[in-house]
Amino acid sequence: MFLILTRAFPPELGGMQSLMWGLTKEMSRNFMVKVFADYQKNHKEFDKNENFSIERVGGIKFLRKIRKAQLVNEFLKENKVQGIISDHWKSLELIKTDKKKYCLIHGKEINHPIGSLLNKRVNKVLNNVEKVIANSEFTKDLAIKKGIDPKKMIVINPGVDPVQELNKKSLEKVESLLKIKTPRLITVSRFDKRKNHEKVIMALRNLKQKYPDIVYICIGYGDEEENLKKLVKELDLGSQVMFFKDITKDLKNSLIAKSDIFVMPSIIHKTSVEGFGIAYVEAAQFGVPSLGGVDGGASDAIDHNKTGLICDGNNLDEIYSSLDTMIENKKYLELGKNAKEFVSKFEWEKIVDQYKKILN
C-alpha cells in the first residue's frame, strides 16, 4: 500500500488538484492506495464514488498540518505501508517513519533565499526522502541550486487524461460568441502577475492595427482581475478582450479548441515561478500551439519553433513579434498539428510508468 498526502485534491479545482487526482487515479490501478487530503466542503459526494480510501482533515492550516501528521503516523504504526508520496514538502515535515518517502516539487514552494529559515526547512525534508520528483528540468535545476542533493532528483512531468469528444452544443455556443473574430488568442489561468496577462493585453493594442478582428479570451479568476479589466478599458480594447469565469468544463474546452494560440508568457514574480505549465499541454491536446515564457518550465511543455514559441515575458517587443510570427501566414496551424502529436507522451498511462519504475 502507498499513502498519498495532499494539500490539493478534488473537488477543489486547479492545476495541482488535477495533478494529484490524475496521479492517485492511475496509482490505484497498480497499487493499493490511501489518500490523506485536506477537507473540502463538498467532498462526501465526490469521495464516495472512488475505489480508494480518502481521509479528509479539516481545521485551520497550522493545526490541520499537525492533525494530519498525527493521523498518518498512527496509520503507519498499525498498517503495512510500502511508501509515502506527498505533493508538498510541508506535508512530510512531521512524518516519523523509516518507510520510503517521495516528494513532488513544483517551483515556487521551494524558491526561498539560500540560507533562510524556509530554505533550511525545505532542504532538511527533501534531503531525507528517497526521491524528489520535479515537474520539469527547470524545477530540478532550481532545487539543486537551492541545496537539494542532485542524486535524489528525478524529473517526471505532470500527466493529462486523453481528451473527451467535445460537446456539440458548447462548440456551437463558442462560434456564436466569437463569430468572425480571428485570430483567436486564449489564456486559461489564475489572474496573477506571474501569468503575465498584462503584457499580452499591451501587445494586443499593436496587433489590433495589423489584425483588426483579433480577439483575446481570458478564462480564470484572481487578484489581478480588476486591474486587467481597467487596462483593457484604458487601451480601448473592449471589443478585443473577453473575460470568462465559473464556466463549465465543456465550454472551457470548446473555447480552447476553437482558439488559434494559447498565450501564457510567464515571468518570475517575487518567488512565484511557473514550474511547468500543464495548461500548455492541455491546449496542445486540441491542436492549439502555445506562446510560453523563458522563465520557468515551459520548455518542457513546448518544443520551441515546433509546437509553439518561447519568448522573454518581460520583453513586450518579443511577445508582440512572437505572436505576429505565429499569426502571419497562419503558422499556428502547422505548430498546432505538431503540438497535438508531441503531447501524447504526457498522457497519464505513460507518465505513471515512470512512477512505477522508481516505486518498484
C-alpha positions in Angstrom: 0.0 0.0 0.0 1.1 3.6 -0.8 -0.1 6.6 1.2 -0.7 9.9 -0.8 -0.5 13.0 1.3 -2.0 16.0 -0.5 -3.0 19.6 0.3 -4.6 20.0 -3.1 -7.3 17.5 -4.2 -10.7 17.5 -5.9 -13.5 18.5 -5.7 -11.4 21.7 -5.4 -10.4 22.9 -8.8 -6.9 23.8 -10.1 -3.7 22.5 -11.7 -2.3 21.0 -8.6 -5.6 19.3 -7.8 -5.8 17.8 -11.4 -2.2 16.6 -11.0 -2.8 14.8 -7.7 -6.1 13.4 -8.8 -4.6 12.0 -12.0 -1.7 10.5 -10.2 -3.9 8.9 -7.5 -6.3 7.5 -10.0 -3.5 5.9 -12.1 -1.7 4.7 -9.0 -4.9 3.0 -7.8 -4.9 0.9 -10.9 -1.5 -0.6 -10.0 -1.3 -0.4 -6.2 -3.4 -0.2 -3.0 -3.7 3.5 -2.2 -5.0 5.5 0.7 -5.2 9.3 0.5 -4.9 11.8 3.3 -6.4 15.1 1.9 -7.4 18.5 3.2 -11.1 18.9 3.9 -13.3 20.3 1.1 -16.9 21.4 1.6 -18.5 19.1 -1.0 -16.1 16.2 -0.6 -18.6 13.5 0.6 -20.4 13.2 -2.8 -17.0 13.1 -4.6 -15.3 10.7 -2.3 -18.0 8.0 -2.2 -17.6 7.4 -5.9 -13.9 6.5 -5.7 -12.4 3.0 -5.4 -9.7 4.1 -2.9 -10.0 5.4 0.6 -9.8 9.2 1.2 -9.5 10.6 4.7 -10.2 14.3 5.0 -8.6 16.6 7.6 -10.1 20.0 8.4 -9.2 22.9 10.7 -7.0 26.0 10.4 -3.9 25.4 8.3 -1.3 25.1 11.1 -3.5 22.8 13.2 -4.6 20.8 10.1 -0.9 20.0 9.3 -0.3 18.7 12.9 -3.6 16.7 12.9 -2.9 15.2 9.5 0.6 14.2 10.6 -0.7 12.6 13.7 -3.3 10.5 11.7 -0.6 9.5 9.2 1.9 8.5 12.0 -0.8 6.4 13.7 -1.8 4.7 10.5 1.9 3.9 9.7 2.2 2.1 13.1 -0.8 0.0 12.5 -0.6 -0.9 8.8 1.8 -2.3 6.3 2.8 0.6 4.1 5.3 0.4 1.2 5.9 4.1 0.7 4.5 7.7 1.0 4.0 10.2 -1.8 3.5 13.8 -1.0 2.6 16.9 -3.1 4.4 19.3 -0.8 7.5 19.2 1.5 5.5 20.6 4.4 3.2 17.5 4.4 6.3 15.4 5.2 7.9 17.6 7.8 6.2 15.9 10.8 6.0 12.4 9.5 8.0 9.9 11.6 8.8 6.8 9.7 11.6 4.8 8.0 9.3 4.0 5.1 10.4 5.3 1.7 9.1 8.9 1.1 8.7 10.6 -2.3 8.0 14.3 -2.6 6.8 16.2 -5.7 8.1 19.7 -6.2 6.6 22.3 -8.5 8.7 25.5 -8.3 7.6 28.4 -6.2 7.2 26.4 -2.9 11.0 25.7 -2.8 12.1 29.1 -4.2 13.3 30.7 -0.9 16.6 32.6 -0.4 19.5 30.3 0.2 20.3 30.1 4.0 16.9 31.4 5.0 14.8 29.5 7.6 12.4 28.3 4.9 15.2 27.2 2.7 16.8 25.2 5.6 13.4 23.5 6.4 12.9 22.6 2.7 16.4 21.1 2.4 16.0 19.2 5.7 12.9 17.5 4.4 13.9 16.9 0.8 17.4 15.6 1.5 15.8 12.9 3.7 13.4 11.4 1.1 14.0 8.5 -1.3 13.3 10.7 -4.4 12.4 14.3 -5.1 10.2 14.3 -8.2 10.5 17.7 -10.1 7.8 18.6 -12.6 10.3 20.0 -15.1 14.1 20.3 -15.8 13.8 24.0 -14.7 12.4 22.9 -11.3 15.1 20.3 -10.9 17.8 22.8 -11.6 16.2 25.3 -9.2 16.1 22.7 -6.4 19.8 21.8 -6.9 20.7 25.5 -6.8 18.8 25.8 -3.5 20.7 22.9 -1.9 18.9 19.6 -2.8 21.1 16.6 -3.4 21.2 16.1 -7.2 21.3 12.3 -6.6 17.8 12.5 -5.1 16.4 14.3 -8.1 14.3 12.9 -10.9 12.1 14.8 -13.5 8.6 13.4 -14.1 6.3 15.9 -16.0 2.6 16.1 -14.9 0.2 14.0 -16.9 -3.1 14.6 -18.6 -6.1 12.4 -19.4 -6.9 11.8 -23.1 -9.4 14.5 -24.3 -13.0 13.6 -24.5 -15.1 14.3 -27.5 -16.3 17.9 -27.4 -19.9 18.8 -26.7 -21.6 19.9 -29.9 -23.8 22.5 -28.2 -20.8 24.1 -26.4 -18.9 24.3 -29.8 -22.0 26.0 -31.4 -22.2 28.4 -28.4 -18.5 29.3 -28.9 -19.0 30.0 -32.6 -22.0 32.2 -31.9 -19.9 34.1 -29.2 -16.8 34.6 -31.4 -18.5 34.9 -34.8 -16.0 36.4 -37.3 -13.3 37.2 -34.7 -9.9 35.9 -35.8 -7.1 35.3 -35.0 -8.1 33.9 -31.6 -5.8 34.1 -28.6 -6.6 32.4 -25.3 -5.2 32.1 -21.7 -6.7 29.8 -19.1 -5.1 30.5 -15.7 -5.4 32.5 -12.5 -5.2 36.2 -12.9 -1.9 36.9 -11.2 1.3 38.8 -12.0 3.3 35.7 -12.9 0.9 34.7 -15.7 1.6 38.0 -17.5 -1.9 38.8 -19.0 -1.0 42.5 -18.7 1.8 42.4 -21.3 -0.3 40.2 -23.6 -3.1 42.9 -23.5 -0.5 45.6 -24.2 0.9 43.7 -27.2 -2.7 43.2 -28.3 -3.1 47.0 -28.8 -0.4 46.9 -31.5 -1.6 43.6 -33.0 -5.0 45.1 -33.4 -3.6 47.5 -36.0 -2.5 44.6 -38.2 -5.3 42.2 -37.3 -8.4 44.3 -36.7 -10.7 41.2 -35.9 -8.2 39.7 -33.3 -9.7 38.5 -30.0 -8.1 37.6 -26.7 -10.1 35.2 -24.5 -9.2 35.2 -20.7 -10.6 32.3 -18.6 -10.0 32.4 -14.9 -10.2 34.5 -11.7 -7.7 36.0 -9.3 -6.3 39.1 -7.6 -5.4 40.9 -10.9 -8.8 40.6 -12.5 -9.9 44.2 -11.8 -6.5 45.7 -12.8 -6.7 43.8 -16.1 -10.2 44.9 -16.9 -9.2 48.5 -16.1 -6.2 48.2 -18.5 -8.5 46.8 -21.3 -10.7 49.9 -20.8 -7.8 52.3 -20.8 -6.4 50.8 -24.1 -9.9 50.8 -25.7 -9.7 47.0 -26.2 -13.3 46.2 -25.0 -14.1 44.6 -28.3 -10.9 42.6 -28.4 -10.8 41.0 -24.9 -13.4 38.7 -23.5 -13.3 37.6 -19.8 -14.9 34.3 -18.6 -15.1 32.7 -15.1 -17.2 30.0 -13.5 -17.9 28.3 -16.8 -18.4 24.6 -17.4 -15.5 22.3 -18.4 -17.2 21.7 -21.7 -17.4 25.4 -22.6 -13.8 25.9 -21.4 -12.5 23.1 -23.6 -14.6 24.3 -26.6 -13.2 27.8 -26.2 -9.6 26.3 -26.2 -10.4 24.1 -29.2 -11.8 27.0 -31.2 -8.8 29.2 -30.5 -5.6 29.6 -32.6 -2.9 30.3 -30.0 -2.6 29.6 -26.2 -0.8 32.6 -24.7 1.0 32.5 -21.3 4.5 34.1 -21.5 5.0 33.6 -17.7 7.6 35.6 -15.7 9.1 35.2 -12.3 7.3 37.5 -9.8 9.0 37.7 -6.4 9.4 34.0 -5.5 6.5 32.9 -7.7 7.5 30.9 -10.8 5.9 28.7 -13.4 7.4 25.3 -12.7 5.9 23.5 -15.7 2.6 24.8 -17.1 0.1 22.0 -17.6 -2.2 24.4 -19.5 0.2 24.4 -22.5 -0.2 20.6 -22.7 -4.0 20.8 -22.3 -4.2 23.3 -25.2 -1.9 21.2 -27.4 -4.3 18.2 -27.0 -6.8 20.2 -29.0 -4.1 21.1 -31.7 -3.5 24.6 -30.2 0.1 25.7 -30.1 1.4 27.9 -27.2 3.5 31.0 -26.6 5.3 30.4 -23.3 7.8 32.4 -21.2 11.6 31.7 -21.0 11.3 32.0 -17.1 10.2 28.6 -15.7 9.5 25.2 -17.0 7.5 26.0 -20.2 10.3 24.5 -22.4 9.4 21.0 -21.0 5.8 21.5 -22.4 6.6 23.5 -25.5 9.1 22.4 -28.2 10.4 25.8 -29.3 9.7 26.5 -33.0 8.0 23.2 -33.4 4.9 23.1 -31.1 4.9 26.8 -30.2 7.4 29.6 -29.2 9.2 30.5 -26.1 9.9 34.3 -25.5 11.1 36.6 -22.8 7.9 37.5 -21.0 9.4 40.7 -19.6 10.0 42.0 -23.1 6.9 43.5 -24.7 8.5 43.6 -28.2 9.3 39.8 -28.0 5.7 39.0 -27.0 4.4 41.1 -29.9 6.8 39.7 -32.5 6.3 36.1 -31.4 2.6 36.4 -31.7 2.9 38.1 -35.1 5.2 35.3 -36.3 2.7 32.7 -35.3 -0.3 34.5 -36.8 1.4 35.6 -40.1 0.6 33.1 -42.9 -1.3 31.1 -40.2 1.9 29.4 -38.9 -0.1 28.4 -35.9 -1.8 25.7 -38.0 1.5 23.8 -38.6 2.6 24.4 -35.0 -0.7 23.2 -33.7 -0.5 20.0 -35.7 2.9 19.3 -34.3 1.7 20.1 -30.7 -1.1 17.5 -30.9 1.4 14.8 -31.8 4.0 15.9 -29.3 1.7 15.8 -26.2 0.7 12.2 -26.4 3.8 11.5 -24.3 2.1 13.4 -21.4 -0.9 11.0 -21.1 -1.2 9.6 -17.6 -0.9 6.0 -18.8 2.7 6.8 -20.0 3.6 9.1 -17.1 2.6 6.6 -14.4 5.1 4.1 -15.9 7.9 6.5 -14.8 6.5 6.4 -11.2 6.2 2.6 -11.3 9.9 2.4 -12.1 11.0 4.4 -9.1 8.4 2.9 -6.7 9.3 -0.6 -7.5 
